[in-house]
Amino acid sequence: MASSLLNWRGQLRRLGLLGVALGLAALVAGCAADRPKPTPLEPVTPQLAAVQVWEARVGNVGFALVPTVKDGVLFIASGSGDVIALQADNGATLWRASAGGAIAAGVGSDGRYTSVVTRGNEVVTFDSGRELWRKRVPSAVVTPPFVAGERVFVMGVDRAVHAFDAIDGRRLWVYSKPGDPLTLAQASVVSAFRNSLLVAQGQRLTALDPLRGTVLWEVPLASPRGTNEVERLADLIGPPVRVGDRVCARAFQSAVGCADAARGALLWSRNTAGAQAVGSNAELVFGADASDRITAWRANTGDVVWQSEKLLYRGLSGALALGPSVVFGDSEGYLHFLEGNTGLQQLRLRAGSKGFVGAPVLAGTTMMVISEDGGVYAFRPN
């Protein structure tokens, strides 16, 4: 097979796959391939400035943490079960609680109600740090819950979506349909657009009525091809990125695509292998592929604007569009700022020595990243 396929089998081993059959989740191992050495870093003449404004520790993460920022508060969790709310501008701890067990997915919050899922498949919900309820779901969960409208939405690895009342934990509805036997053990899409709930169903972006769980529309963001189920695996990777009516996401190892969520229509889809979330501003969509080649696509057409190979094989994180720049973290703890319109390197910062979980997140003017060993680093560009 081609070397790109071998690289992807290495990615599959690193990320893990969950095979779902007869309601049981089983780990599927991919064939390994040695990843090339990271490209040495070239000197960067700073074109902008940023300062570190605070640092915190939450303990080892050990799961696919996607933090939530709401109303200037960062909601995060440790793998051992701590759930923490930090003031984004200064790092002050607002509250800390325990889920009572190791966490598999989290954190979702609307600012008041905050939910995580334990490795025992329990959805645990807090009201400003006070535990309200816990309910079990039938399958493992790796996608953070989504909390909105006094409801908690949880999607399992079997792609079933559960809606709970945020106040008392009553199960309101379940959406489920037969799916492919393999799903990705990586955070997928559960989000909102206006009065609809956006969820991933394989490579399809699906809008549900949040009150009833009925389908409003579906848009495939990829058309996976392959000779077996592993090669055809194309689950959407979260979090998605929304600018106006446009919602964009990556389909694992297959494509990057954007949909018009107001019309329920595909805008464009471009074949590209990758495993991390994309970022976007009003004009461009950014993402790194399997070899960490960075591409910027025109947001309204999908045309390639530029590509950069300066950071090949550096284990890049998901992307954050930050003003005129785009930011990626790498596996050695570096943060790389690139000029959004050209891809030229603008700034390099260091945040520990480990790789990052998820993508950088933004609250106001404060950018935050979380390292694999539980370090939380906050920077403020000047």
BALOBA-1460 file (C-alpha; in Angstrom, 3 decimals):
// residues 382
<rec num="1" residu="m" x="0.000" y="0.000" z="0.000"/>
<rec num="2" residu="a" x="1.018" y="3.633" z="-0.338"/>
<rec num="3" residu="s" x="3.038" y="5.256" z="2.435"/>
<rec num="4" residu="s" x="0.114" y="7.593" z="3.210"/>
<rec num="5" residu="l" x="-2.020" y="4.584" z="4.087"/>
<rec num="6" residu="l" x="0.736" y="3.222" z="6.314"/>
<rec num="7" residu="n" x="0.885" y="6.577" z="8.089"/>
<rec num="8" residu="w" x="-2.829" y="6.373" z="8.667"/>
<rec num="9" residu="r" x="-2.606" y="2.931" z="10.168"/>
<rec num="10" residu="g" x="-0.121" y="4.392" z="12.617"/>
<rec num="11" residu="q" x="-2.624" y="7.164" z="13.359"/>
<rec num="12" residu="l" x="-5.336" y="4.575" z="13.938"/>
<rec num="13" residu="r" x="-3.180" y="2.811" z="16.482"/>
<rec num="14" residu="r" x="-2.442" y="6.088" z="18.273"/>
<rec num="15" residu="l" x="-6.067" y="7.267" z="18.393"/>
<rec num="16" residu="g" x="-7.728" y="3.911" z="18.886"/>
<rec num="17" residu="l" x="-10.882" y="2.642" z="17.245"/>
<rec num="18" residu="l" x="-14.060" y="1.490" z="18.875"/>
<rec num="19" residu="g" x="-15.853" y="-1.332" z="17.072"/>
<rec num="20" residu="v" x="-19.551" y="-1.404" z="17.887"/>
<rec num="21" residu="a" x="-21.473" y="-4.617" z="17.279"/>
<rec num="22" residu="l" x="-24.447" y="-6.034" z="19.199"/>
<rec num="23" residu="g" x="-24.115" y="-3.101" z="21.600"/>
<rec num="24" residu="l" x="-20.539" y="-3.949" z="22.670"/>
<rec num="25" residu="a" x="-17.509" y="-1.669" z="22.243"/>
<rec num="26" residu="a" x="-14.189" y="-3.357" z="21.451"/>
<rec num="27" residu="l" x="-10.775" y="-1.902" z="20.822"/>
<rec num="28" residu="v" x="-9.482" y="-2.387" z="17.299"/>
<rec num="29" residu="a" x="-5.759" y="-2.124" z="16.748"/>
<rec num="30" residu="g" x="-4.405" y="-0.742" z="13.492"/>
<rec num="31" residu="c" x="-1.168" y="-1.790" z="11.908"/>
<rec num="32" residu="a" x="1.780" y="0.329" z="12.999"/>
<rec num="33" residu="a" x="4.039" y="2.436" z="10.858"/>
<rec num="34" residu="d" x="7.029" y="4.404" z="12.074"/>
<rec num="35" residu="r" x="6.320" y="8.101" z="11.910"/>
<rec num="36" residu="p" x="9.117" y="10.217" z="10.435"/>
<rec num="37" residu="k" x="11.118" y="12.435" z="12.771"/>
<rec num="38" residu="p" x="9.639" y="15.893" z="13.422"/>
<rec num="39" residu="t" x="10.877" y="18.601" z="11.084"/>
<rec num="40" residu="p" x="13.508" y="20.732" z="12.875"/>
<rec num="41" residu="l" x="12.229" y="24.160" z="13.808"/>
<rec num="42" residu="e" x="13.553" y="27.110" z="11.870"/>
<rec num="43" residu="p" x="14.308" y="30.425" z="13.609"/>
<rec num="44" residu="v" x="11.303" y="32.739" z="13.739"/>
<rec num="45" residu="t" x="11.553" y="36.513" z="13.821"/>
<rec num="46" residu="p" x="8.540" y="37.539" z="15.955"/>
<rec num="47" residu="q" x="5.977" y="39.532" z="13.993"/>
<rec num="48" residu="l" x="3.647" y="39.903" z="16.968"/>
<rec num="49" residu="a" x="3.856" y="39.590" z="20.749"/>
<rec num="50" residu="a" x="2.084" y="37.587" z="23.435"/>
<rec num="51" residu="v" x="2.625" y="37.120" z="27.161"/>
<rec num="52" residu="q" x="1.761" y="34.250" z="29.463"/>
<rec num="53" residu="v" x="-0.751" y="35.557" z="31.994"/>
<rec num="54" residu="w" x="-1.369" y="32.512" z="34.191"/>
<rec num="55" residu="e" x="-0.764" y="28.788" z="34.609"/>
<rec num="56" residu="a" x="-2.678" y="26.081" z="36.482"/>
<rec num="57" residu="r" x="-2.537" y="22.318" z="37.027"/>
<rec num="58" residu="v" x="-5.470" y="19.914" z="36.796"/>
<rec num="59" residu="g" x="-3.710" y="16.538" z="36.935"/>
<rec num="60" residu="n" x="-3.086" y="14.105" z="34.107"/>
<rec num="61" residu="v" x="-5.797" y="14.182" z="31.480"/>
<rec num="62" residu="g" x="-5.635" y="10.713" z="29.922"/>
<rec num="63" residu="f" x="-8.730" y="11.109" z="27.757"/>
<rec num="64" residu="a" x="-9.889" y="13.125" z="24.751"/>
<rec num="65" residu="l" x="-10.597" y="16.309" z="26.704"/>
<rec num="66" residu="v" x="-12.341" y="19.096" z="24.831"/>
<rec num="67" residu="p" x="-12.703" y="22.040" z="27.227"/>
<rec num="68" residu="t" x="-15.639" y="24.430" z="27.177"/>
<rec num="69" residu="v" x="-15.474" y="28.214" z="27.444"/>
<rec num="70" residu="k" x="-18.659" y="29.999" z="28.496"/>
<rec num="71" residu="d" x="-19.100" y="33.578" z="29.663"/>
<rec num="72" residu="g" x="-15.410" y="34.007" z="30.408"/>
<rec num="73" residu="v" x="-15.068" y="30.728" z="32.332"/>
<rec num="74" residu="l" x="-12.968" y="27.713" z="31.302"/>
<rec num="75" residu="f" x="-14.508" y="24.340" z="32.241"/>
<rec num="76" residu="i" x="-12.027" y="21.466" z="32.289"/>
<rec num="77" residu="a" x="-11.545" y="18.053" z="33.884"/>
<rec num="78" residu="s" x="-8.776" y="15.657" z="34.858"/>
<rec num="79" residu="g" x="-8.772" y="11.996" z="33.953"/>
<rec num="80" residu="s" x="-9.098" y="11.018" z="37.624"/>
<rec num="81" residu="g" x="-12.458" y="12.762" z="37.995"/>
<rec num="82" residu="d" x="-11.882" y="16.376" z="39.021"/>
<rec num="83" residu="v" x="-14.151" y="18.915" z="37.308"/>
<rec num="84" residu="i" x="-12.925" y="22.498" z="37.524"/>
<rec num="85" residu="a" x="-14.159" y="25.966" z="36.559"/>
<rec num="86" residu="l" x="-11.436" y="28.588" z="36.085"/>
<rec num="87" residu="q" x="-11.796" y="32.301" z="35.493"/>
<rec num="88" residu="a" x="-10.315" y="32.660" z="32.019"/>
<rec num="89" residu="d" x="-8.754" y="36.094" z="32.446"/>
<rec num="90" residu="n" x="-6.767" y="35.310" z="35.626"/>
<rec num="91" residu="g" x="-6.912" y="31.541" z="36.248"/>
<rec num="92" residu="a" x="-8.757" y="31.821" z="39.572"/>
<rec num="93" residu="t" x="-10.602" y="28.655" z="40.607"/>
<rec num="94" residu="l" x="-14.340" y="29.341" z="40.803"/>
<rec num="95" residu="w" x="-15.297" y="25.850" z="41.880"/>
<rec num="96" residu="r" x="-13.981" y="22.296" z="41.909"/>
<rec num="97" residu="a" x="-16.007" y="19.080" z="42.123"/>
<rec num="98" residu="s" x="-15.513" y="15.347" z="41.725"/>
<rec num="99" residu="a" x="-17.281" y="13.029" z="39.317"/>
<rec num="100" residu="g" x="-16.516" y="10.119" z="41.652"/>
<rec num="101" residu="g" x="-14.549" y="8.156" z="39.083"/>
<rec num="102" residu="a" x="-12.292" y="8.348" z="36.059"/>
<rec num="103" residu="i" x="-13.654" y="10.537" z="33.277"/>
<rec num="104" residu="a" x="-14.066" y="9.389" z="29.679"/>
<rec num="105" residu="a" x="-15.599" y="12.515" z="28.140"/>
<rec num="106" residu="g" x="-16.080" y="16.130" z="29.136"/>
<rec num="107" residu="v" x="-16.683" y="18.923" z="29.677"/>
<rec num="108" residu="g" x="-19.991" y="20.434" z="28.544"/>
<rec num="109" residu="s" x="-21.412" y="23.518" z="30.220"/>
<rec num="110" residu="d" x="-23.861" y="26.369" z="29.656"/>
<rec num="111" residu="g" x="-22.192" y="28.361" z="32.433"/>
<rec num="112" residu="r" x="-24.433" y="26.991" z="35.179"/>
<rec num="113" residu="y" x="-25.003" y="23.306" z="34.445"/>
<rec num="114" residu="t" x="-21.845" y="21.308" z="33.736"/>
<rec num="115" residu="s" x="-21.701" y="17.666" z="32.626"/>
<rec num="116" residu="v" x="-19.066" y="14.982" z="32.194"/>
<rec num="117" residu="v" x="-19.219" y="11.234" z="31.493"/>
<rec num="118" residu="t" x="-17.289" y="8.657" z="33.528"/>
<rec num="119" residu="r" x="-15.647" y="5.509" z="32.242"/>
<rec num="120" residu="g" x="-18.522" y="3.648" z="33.861"/>
<rec num="121" residu="n" x="-20.804" y="5.365" z="31.285"/>
<rec num="122" residu="e" x="-22.387" y="7.632" z="33.903"/>
<rec num="123" residu="v" x="-23.457" y="11.125" z="32.911"/>
<rec num="124" residu="v" x="-22.734" y="13.353" z="35.917"/>
<rec num="125" residu="t" x="-24.207" y="16.852" z="36.030"/>
<rec num="126" residu="f" x="-23.345" y="19.705" z="38.395"/>
<rec num="127" residu="d" x="-25.048" y="23.008" z="39.190"/>
<rec num="128" residu="s" x="-22.210" y="25.504" z="39.764"/>
<rec num="129" residu="g" x="-20.096" y="22.705" z="41.265"/>
<rec num="130" residu="r" x="-22.851" y="20.925" z="43.248"/>
<rec num="131" residu="e" x="-23.720" y="17.467" z="41.944"/>
<rec num="132" residu="l" x="-27.325" y="17.279" z="40.784"/>
<rec num="133" residu="w" x="-27.694" y="13.825" z="39.280"/>
<rec num="134" residu="r" x="-26.015" y="10.935" z="37.485"/>
<rec num="135" residu="k" x="-27.524" y="8.628" z="34.907"/>
<rec num="136" residu="r" x="-26.032" y="5.722" z="33.008"/>
<rec num="137" residu="v" x="-26.032" y="5.400" z="29.224"/>
<rec num="138" residu="p" x="-25.709" y="2.004" z="27.502"/>
<rec num="139" residu="s" x="-22.496" y="2.634" z="25.556"/>
<rec num="140" residu="a" x="-19.116" y="4.243" z="26.091"/>
<rec num="141" residu="v" x="-18.859" y="8.005" z="25.504"/>
<rec num="142" residu="v" x="-15.841" y="9.940" z="24.185"/>
<rec num="143" residu="t" x="-17.581" y="13.103" z="22.929"/>
<rec num="144" residu="p" x="-18.176" y="15.825" z="25.534"/>
<rec num="145" residu="p" x="-21.803" y="16.362" z="26.536"/>
<rec num="146" residu="f" x="-23.466" y="19.472" z="25.160"/>
<rec num="147" residu="v" x="-25.490" y="21.580" z="27.573"/>
<rec num="148" residu="a" x="-28.055" y="24.127" z="26.374"/>
<rec num="149" residu="g" x="-31.653" y="25.115" z="27.085"/>
<rec num="150" residu="e" x="-31.635" y="23.272" z="30.448"/>
<rec num="151" residu="r" x="-30.906" y="20.045" z="28.600"/>
<rec num="152" residu="v" x="-27.874" y="17.776" z="28.479"/>
<rec num="153" residu="f" x="-27.190" y="16.009" z="25.188"/>
<rec num="154" residu="v" x="-24.876" y="12.981" z="25.170"/>
<rec num="155" residu="m" x="-23.719" y="10.950" z="22.158"/>
<rec num="156" residu="g" x="-22.259" y="7.474" z="22.682"/>
<rec num="157" residu="v" x="-19.740" y="5.684" z="20.502"/>
<rec num="158" residu="d" x="-22.709" y="3.799" z="19.039"/>
<rec num="159" residu="r" x="-23.819" y="7.245" z="17.717"/>
<rec num="160" residu="a" x="-27.036" y="7.156" z="19.769"/>
<rec num="161" residu="v" x="-27.922" y="10.623" z="21.099"/>
<rec num="162" residu="h" x="-29.535" y="10.926" z="24.556"/>
<rec num="163" residu="a" x="-31.320" y="14.041" z="25.823"/>
<rec num="164" residu="f" x="-31.665" y="14.604" z="29.580"/>
<rec num="165" residu="d" x="-33.345" y="17.300" z="31.631"/>
<rec num="166" residu="a" x="-30.449" y="19.285" z="33.122"/>
<rec num="167" residu="i" x="-32.265" y="19.877" z="36.405"/>
<rec num="168" residu="d" x="-33.416" y="16.398" z="37.395"/>
<rec num="169" residu="g" x="-31.784" y="14.029" z="34.868"/>
<rec num="170" residu="r" x="-35.032" y="12.768" z="33.313"/>
<rec num="171" residu="r" x="-34.341" y="11.075" z="29.995"/>
<rec num="172" residu="l" x="-36.342" y="13.041" z="27.435"/>
<rec num="173" residu="w" x="-35.605" y="11.207" z="24.201"/>
<rec num="174" residu="v" x="-33.079" y="8.997" z="22.396"/>
<rec num="175" residu="y" x="-32.154" y="9.217" z="18.733"/>
<rec num="176" residu="s" x="-30.602" y="6.077" z="17.288"/>
<rec num="177" residu="k" x="-30.267" y="4.501" z="13.879"/>
<rec num="178" residu="p" x="-28.275" y="1.527" z="12.560"/>
<rec num="179" residu="g" x="-24.717" y="2.606" z="11.850"/>
<rec num="180" residu="d" x="-21.368" y="1.358" z="10.678"/>
<rec num="181" residu="p" x="-19.677" y="-1.268" z="12.876"/>
<rec num="182" residu="l" x="-16.634" y="0.950" z="13.569"/>
<rec num="183" residu="t" x="-16.532" y="4.342" z="15.246"/>
<rec num="184" residu="l" x="-13.602" y="6.534" z="16.183"/>
<rec num="185" residu="a" x="-12.479" y="6.828" z="19.824"/>
<rec num="186" residu="q" x="-12.092" y="10.582" z="19.472"/>
<rec num="187" residu="a" x="-14.398" y="13.482" z="20.322"/>
<rec num="188" residu="s" x="-16.992" y="14.017" z="17.611"/>
<rec num="189" residu="v" x="-19.685" y="16.627" z="16.983"/>
<rec num="190" residu="v" x="-22.492" y="17.603" z="19.358"/>
<rec num="191" residu="s" x="-23.227" y="21.300" z="19.024"/>
<rec num="192" residu="a" x="-26.002" y="23.764" z="18.224"/>
<rec num="193" residu="f" x="-27.146" y="25.974" z="15.402"/>
<rec num="194" residu="r" x="-30.007" y="28.328" z="16.169"/>
<rec num="195" residu="n" x="-32.856" y="26.077" z="17.352"/>
<rec num="196" residu="s" x="-31.344" y="22.795" z="16.160"/>
<rec num="197" residu="l" x="-28.921" y="20.291" z="17.651"/>
<rec num="198" residu="l" x="-26.020" y="19.365" z="15.364"/>
<rec num="199" residu="v" x="-24.597" y="15.862" z="15.762"/>
<rec num="200" residu="a" x="-22.290" y="13.627" z="13.756"/>
<rec num="201" residu="q" x="-23.640" y="10.409" z="12.332"/>
<rec num="202" residu="g" x="-20.521" y="8.967" z="10.767"/>
<rec num="203" residu="q" x="-19.474" y="11.379" z="8.015"/>
<rec num="204" residu="r" x="-22.897" y="13.064" z="8.035"/>
<rec num="205" residu="l" x="-23.641" y="16.309" z="9.827"/>
<rec num="206" residu="t" x="-27.175" y="15.834" z="11.146"/>
<rec num="207" residu="a" x="-29.541" y="18.456" z="12.559"/>
<rec num="208" residu="l" x="-32.014" y="17.216" z="15.181"/>
<rec num="209" residu="d" x="-34.988" y="18.914" z="16.782"/>
<rec num="210" residu="p" x="-33.694" y="19.349" z="20.369"/>
<rec num="211" residu="l" x="-37.214" y="19.022" z="21.811"/>
<rec num="212" residu="r" x="-38.136" y="15.734" z="20.108"/>
<rec num="213" residu="g" x="-34.996" y="14.182" z="18.668"/>
<rec num="214" residu="t" x="-36.364" y="14.061" z="15.123"/>
<rec num="215" residu="v" x="-34.154" y="14.644" z="12.077"/>
<rec num="216" residu="l" x="-34.386" y="18.038" z="10.395"/>
<rec num="217" residu="w" x="-31.702" y="17.502" z="7.744"/>
<rec num="218" residu="e" x="-28.510" y="15.588" z="7.002"/>
<rec num="219" residu="v" x="-25.453" y="16.653" z="5.005"/>
<rec num="220" residu="p" x="-22.541" y="14.302" z="4.171"/>
<rec num="221" residu="l" x="-19.241" y="16.172" z="4.585"/>
<rec num="222" residu="a" x="-17.212" y="13.317" z="3.072"/>
<rec num="223" residu="s" x="-17.562" y="10.410" z="0.654"/>
<rec num="224" residu="p" x="-15.233" y="7.798" z="2.156"/>
<rec num="225" residu="r" x="-13.699" y="5.145" z="-0.056"/>
<rec num="226" residu="g" x="-11.735" y="2.065" z="0.833"/>
<rec num="227" residu="t" x="-11.557" y="-1.682" z="0.586"/>
<rec num="228" residu="n" x="-12.459" y="-2.341" z="4.221"/>
<rec num="229" residu="e" x="-14.268" y="-0.771" z="7.186"/>
<rec num="230" residu="v" x="-11.118" y="0.769" z="8.650"/>
<rec num="231" residu="e" x="-10.245" y="2.587" z="5.435"/>
<rec num="232" residu="r" x="-13.856" y="3.780" z="5.065"/>
<rec num="233" residu="l" x="-14.014" y="5.135" z="8.614"/>
<rec num="234" residu="a" x="-14.813" y="8.850" z="8.301"/>
<rec num="235" residu="d" x="-16.424" y="10.015" z="11.533"/>
<rec num="236" residu="l" x="-16.612" y="13.780" z="11.943"/>
<rec num="237" residu="i" x="-14.087" y="15.162" z="14.428"/>
<rec num="238" residu="g" x="-15.135" y="17.778" z="16.945"/>
<rec num="239" residu="p" x="-15.484" y="20.405" z="17.872"/>
<rec num="240" residu="p" x="-16.903" y="21.838" z="14.641"/>
<rec num="241" residu="v" x="-16.259" y="25.481" z="13.834"/>
<rec num="242" residu="r" x="-19.084" y="27.891" z="13.061"/>
<rec num="243" residu="v" x="-18.920" y="31.326" z="11.431"/>
<rec num="244" residu="g" x="-22.366" y="32.749" z="10.715"/>
<rec num="245" residu="d" x="-24.458" y="30.099" z="8.939"/>
<rec num="246" residu="r" x="-21.378" y="28.131" z="7.909"/>
<rec num="247" residu="v" x="-20.393" y="25.034" z="9.938"/>
<rec num="248" residu="c" x="-17.161" y="23.220" z="9.058"/>
<rec num="249" residu="a" x="-15.574" y="20.024" z="10.332"/>
<rec num="250" residu="r" x="-13.041" y="17.366" z="9.443"/>
<rec num="251" residu="a" x="-14.057" y="13.836" z="8.531"/>
<rec num="252" residu="f" x="-11.385" y="11.486" z="9.893"/>
<rec num="253" residu="q" x="-8.809" y="10.483" z="7.251"/>
<rec num="254" residu="s" x="-11.155" y="11.564" z="4.441"/>
<rec num="255" residu="a" x="-12.045" y="15.220" z="3.979"/>
<rec num="256" residu="v" x="-12.660" y="18.704" z="5.294"/>
<rec num="257" residu="g" x="-16.076" y="20.108" z="4.493"/>
<rec num="258" residu="c" x="-18.448" y="22.974" z="5.211"/>
<rec num="259" residu="a" x="-22.232" y="23.115" z="5.276"/>
<rec num="260" residu="d" x="-24.762" y="25.936" z="5.189"/>
<rec num="261" residu="a" x="-26.648" y="25.082" z="8.371"/>
<rec num="262" residu="a" x="-29.446" y="27.543" z="7.620"/>
<rec num="263" residu="r" x="-30.340" y="25.637" z="4.429"/>
<rec num="264" residu="g" x="-29.074" y="22.187" z="5.385"/>
<rec num="265" residu="a" x="-26.884" y="22.108" z="2.280"/>
<rec num="266" residu="l" x="-23.303" y="21.161" z="1.509"/>
<rec num="267" residu="l" x="-21.090" y="24.094" z="0.553"/>
<rec num="268" residu="w" x="-17.963" y="22.119" z="-0.292"/>
<rec num="269" residu="s" x="-15.873" y="19.078" z="0.611"/>
<rec num="270" residu="r" x="-12.184" y="18.530" z="-0.147"/>
<rec num="271" residu="n" x="-10.393" y="15.206" z="0.148"/>
<rec num="272" residu="t" x="-7.581" y="15.381" z="2.710"/>
<rec num="273" residu="a" x="-6.387" y="12.957" z="5.366"/>
<rec num="274" residu="g" x="-6.310" y="14.302" z="8.898"/>
<rec num="275" residu="a" x="-7.228" y="13.594" z="12.508"/>
<rec num="276" residu="q" x="-7.524" y="16.980" z="14.249"/>
<rec num="277" residu="a" x="-10.212" y="19.641" z="14.336"/>
<rec num="278" residu="v" x="-10.151" y="22.560" z="11.928"/>
<rec num="279" residu="g" x="-10.289" y="26.273" z="12.702"/>
<rec num="280" residu="s" x="-11.900" y="29.076" z="10.748"/>
<rec num="281" residu="n" x="-12.334" y="32.812" z="10.466"/>
<rec num="282" residu="a" x="-14.693" y="34.680" z="8.128"/>
<rec num="283" residu="e" x="-12.555" y="34.048" z="5.033"/>
<rec num="284" residu="l" x="-10.519" y="30.865" z="5.568"/>
<rec num="285" residu="v" x="-10.641" y="27.362" z="7.048"/>
<rec num="286" residu="f" x="-7.389" y="25.944" z="8.477"/>
<rec num="287" residu="g" x="-6.264" y="22.397" z="9.237"/>
<rec num="288" residu="a" x="-3.271" y="20.051" z="9.395"/>
<rec num="289" residu="d" x="-3.294" y="16.711" z="7.585"/>
<rec num="290" residu="a" x="-1.862" y="13.328" z="8.596"/>
<rec num="291" residu="s" x="1.709" y="14.463" z="7.932"/>
<rec num="292" residu="d" x="1.066" y="17.879" z="9.574"/>
<rec num="293" residu="r" x="1.011" y="19.763" z="6.289"/>
<rec num="294" residu="i" x="-1.105" y="22.834" z="7.009"/>
<rec num="295" residu="t" x="-3.696" y="23.973" z="4.468"/>
<rec num="296" residu="a" x="-5.847" y="27.080" z="4.280"/>
<rec num="297" residu="w" x="-9.032" y="26.718" z="2.227"/>
<rec num="298" residu="r" x="-11.259" y="29.529" z="0.988"/>
<rec num="299" residu="a" x="-14.234" y="29.340" z="3.361"/>
<rec num="300" residu="n" x="-16.935" y="29.905" z="0.757"/>
<rec num="301" residu="t" x="-15.544" y="27.697" z="-2.026"/>
<rec num="302" residu="g" x="-12.999" y="25.245" z="-0.561"/>
<rec num="303" residu="d" x="-10.256" y="26.443" z="-2.912"/>
<rec num="304" residu="v" x="-6.723" y="26.068" z="-1.516"/>
<rec num="305" residu="v" x="-5.210" y="29.457" z="-0.642"/>
<rec num="306" residu="w" x="-1.868" y="28.253" z="0.744"/>
<rec num="307" residu="q" x="-0.078" y="25.244" z="2.197"/>
<rec num="308" residu="s" x="2.869" y="25.034" z="4.575"/>
<rec num="309" residu="e" x="5.259" y="22.129" z="5.205"/>
<rec num="310" residu="k" x="7.355" y="23.929" z="7.829"/>
<rec num="311" residu="l" x="5.917" y="21.804" z="10.676"/>
<rec num="312" residu="l" x="5.753" y="18.338" z="9.124"/>
<rec num="313" residu="y" x="5.445" y="15.392" z="11.557"/>
<rec num="314" residu="r" x="5.417" y="17.635" z="14.629"/>
<rec num="315" residu="g" x="2.171" y="16.155" z="15.979"/>
<rec num="316" residu="l" x="0.046" y="19.242" z="15.500"/>
<rec num="317" residu="s" x="-3.100" y="19.945" z="17.473"/>
<rec num="318" residu="g" x="-6.364" y="21.266" z="16.183"/>
<rec num="319" residu="a" x="-6.366" y="24.823" z="14.851"/>
<rec num="320" residu="l" x="-7.542" y="28.081" z="16.418"/>
<rec num="321" residu="a" x="-8.154" y="31.124" z="14.238"/>
<rec num="322" residu="l" x="-7.037" y="34.085" z="16.346"/>
<rec num="323" residu="g" x="-7.553" y="37.479" z="14.754"/>
<rec num="324" residu="p" x="-5.264" y="37.671" z="11.702"/>
<rec num="325" residu="s" x="-3.412" y="34.516" z="12.789"/>
<rec num="326" residu="v" x="-3.955" y="30.778" z="13.116"/>
<rec num="327" residu="v" x="-2.433" y="28.847" z="16.038"/>
<rec num="328" residu="f" x="-1.360" y="25.197" z="16.300"/>
<rec num="329" residu="g" x="0.275" y="23.380" z="19.189"/>
<rec num="330" residu="d" x="2.785" y="20.568" z="18.661"/>
<rec num="331" residu="s" x="3.876" y="17.436" z="20.523"/>
<rec num="332" residu="e" x="6.858" y="19.167" z="22.162"/>
<rec num="333" residu="g" x="4.844" y="21.951" z="23.782"/>
<rec num="334" residu="y" x="5.419" y="24.668" z="21.190"/>
<rec num="335" residu="l" x="2.676" y="27.001" z="20.009"/>
<rec num="336" residu="h" x="3.034" y="28.165" z="16.419"/>
<rec num="337" residu="f" x="1.379" y="31.381" z="15.224"/>
<rec num="338" residu="l" x="1.014" y="31.636" z="11.434"/>
<rec num="339" residu="e" x="-0.218" y="34.588" z="9.416"/>
<rec num="340" residu="g" x="-3.707" y="33.601" z="8.325"/>
<rec num="341" residu="n" x="-3.595" y="34.905" z="4.759"/>
<rec num="342" residu="t" x="-0.125" y="33.609" z="3.837"/>
<rec num="343" residu="g" x="0.948" y="30.882" z="6.286"/>
<rec num="344" residu="l" x="4.148" y="32.719" z="7.196"/>
<rec num="345" residu="q" x="5.364" y="32.025" z="10.733"/>
<rec num="346" residu="q" x="4.774" y="34.974" z="13.058"/>
<rec num="347" residu="l" x="5.577" y="33.778" z="16.570"/>
<rec num="348" residu="r" x="6.590" y="30.696" z="18.557"/>
<rec num="349" residu="l" x="5.863" y="30.195" z="22.255"/>
<rec num="350" residu="r" x="6.531" y="27.319" z="24.666"/>
<rec num="351" residu="a" x="3.943" y="25.911" z="27.056"/>
<rec num="352" residu="g" x="5.576" y="23.010" z="28.894"/>
<rec num="353" residu="s" x="7.212" y="20.119" z="27.093"/>
<rec num="354" residu="k" x="4.251" y="17.840" z="26.335"/>
<rec num="355" residu="g" x="1.754" y="17.748" z="23.532"/>
<rec num="356" residu="f" x="-1.689" y="19.305" z="23.830"/>
<rec num="357" residu="v" x="-5.157" y="17.837" z="24.114"/>
<rec num="358" residu="g" x="-7.722" y="19.292" z="21.758"/>
<rec num="359" residu="a" x="-7.113" y="22.681" z="20.196"/>
<rec num="360" residu="p" x="-6.310" y="26.043" z="21.771"/>
<rec num="361" residu="v" x="-9.433" y="27.845" z="23.017"/>
<rec num="362" residu="l" x="-10.245" y="31.517" z="23.335"/>
<rec num="363" residu="a" x="-12.117" y="33.558" z="25.943"/>
<rec num="364" residu="g" x="-12.156" y="37.234" z="25.118"/>
<rec num="365" residu="t" x="-8.502" y="38.109" z="24.536"/>
<rec num="366" residu="t" x="-7.118" y="35.149" z="26.495"/>
<rec num="367" residu="m" x="-5.951" y="32.027" z="24.629"/>
<rec num="368" residu="m" x="-5.656" y="28.815" z="26.647"/>
<rec num="369" residu="v" x="-4.084" y="25.430" z="25.941"/>
<rec num="370" residu="i" x="-4.101" y="22.209" z="27.960"/>
<rec num="371" residu="s" x="-1.159" y="19.822" z="27.936"/>
<rec num="372" residu="e" x="-1.385" y="16.060" z="28.166"/>
<rec num="373" residu="d" x="0.057" y="16.138" z="31.694"/>
<rec num="374" residu="g" x="-2.619" y="18.534" z="32.923"/>
<rec num="375" residu="g" x="-0.900" y="21.890" z="32.600"/>
<rec num="376" residu="v" x="-3.196" y="24.788" z="31.689"/>
<rec num="377" residu="y" x="-1.405" y="27.732" z="30.076"/>
<rec num="378" residu="a" x="-2.998" y="31.068" z="29.276"/>
<rec num="379" residu="f" x="-1.562" y="33.675" z="26.916"/>
<rec num="380" residu="r" x="-2.693" y="37.108" z="25.882"/>
<rec num="381" residu="p" x="-1.554" y="38.394" z="22.492"/>
<rec num="382" residu="n" x="-0.610" y="42.080" z="22.335"/>
